[in-house]
């Protein structure tokens, strides 16, 4: 399982509950030149929000794009407010609130990244003889 699924789900639920559900939500873990990162992309007709484990929140919209002034593990309510502002053509404002599961997510991401940097364990076939 991808460790950022619970976070993407929490943000998605908050967006749905606010009446601004994305048209698409894509959660992935692409491998780019040996560097793995976790990504969640929330897309509407004119706005795309992208969360990445290595760069936090970014957006693309008709009036501008770039990094968002959100905590890398922003509270879903902060993401909802940011999407509403962008949809109305307003610039985003800074939010420092973190998602309640941020600490667990950070640990899970660290464990996930570590699993790719360690060589696989050697396994041996052990045969037991019973009389």
N, C-alpha and C positions, 0 to 999 in steps of 0.2 A: 504494500500500500504506500502511496505517496504521502509523506508526512504533512504536507500543506493542505490536504483535502478538508480536514475539519475547519481550517481557517477560511478557505474558499467557500465552503458550505455556509459558515456563519455570516459572511459578507453577503452571499447570495440571498439567504433568508431575510436579512435586514433590508436589502433592496426590494425584494418581493413584497415584504410587509409595508414598505413605504410607497408601493405602487409604481416603482420604477425598475421593474425586473429587466435584466439585460436580454437582448435578443439571443445572444449566445454566451456561453461560459465554457472556456477551454482550460483544462488543468493538465500540465505536462511536466516532463523532466528531460528536456533535450540535452544531448551531449554535443557540445560544440568544441572541437579541437581538444578533446580530453578534459574539458571543464564542464562539469555537470551543474546545472542550477534548476531550481524549482520555479515554475511559472504558472500564474493564473491570469487569464485574459477575460475581461468582461466587456462585451461589445453591444453597442446600440447603433442606430442608423448613422449618427454623426459623431459619436464619442467612443473611444476605446480606452479602457483603464487596464493597465498591466501591472501586476505585482510580480516581483522577482526576488528570490532569496538573496541575491547579491546586490540589488540596487533599490529595493523597496518599491514604492508606488510611482508610476509615470502615467501620463495621459496623452492622447492625441484627440484634438477637436478642431473644428474649422477655424476658430479664432486664435488658437495657439496650442502648444503642446510642450511636453517636457516633464521634469520631475515634479511631483506634488509635495507640498509642505506637510506631509503626514508622517507620523511615526511609521517605521518599516512594518510594524505589527499593529497598525491603526485599529482602533475600535470600529466595528462595523457601522455604528451610528455616524462616525466621522466620515467614513467613505460615502454613506448615503448623502450627507450634507454636501460633500464635495461634488458628487454627481449632479445633485440638484442645482448647485451654483453653475457648474459647467454647462448644463442643459439650458440654463437661462442666459448664457453668454457672459456670466460673471467670472472673474478670476477666482481660483481657489484661495482659501485662507488656511493658515497654519492650525493644525490640531496635533496635540501631543498625547492625547489619550491612547492608551494601549488596550488591545483586546484582552479579555480576562484570561485567555489561554496562551498568551504571548510567551510566557516563560517555558511552558511545556513545548510549544512549537519550536522555540529556539533550540532546546535540547534535542528534540526529534530531528531537526535539520542538521545539527552537529553530528548526531549519530549516523544519519543518512549519508552525509558527506564523508565521514570517517569510514563507512563501509566500502567506499570506492577507493580509498587511499591505502587500504591494507591489502596485502597479498592474500589470496584465498588460503585457508587452512589446508594442510596436506591431510589426506585421509588415508587410513590403512585398513586393509581388510583383516579382521581378526577372526580367526576360526576357533571355535570352542569344541572340544571333543568331550562328549559325555559317555560314561560307561554304563 
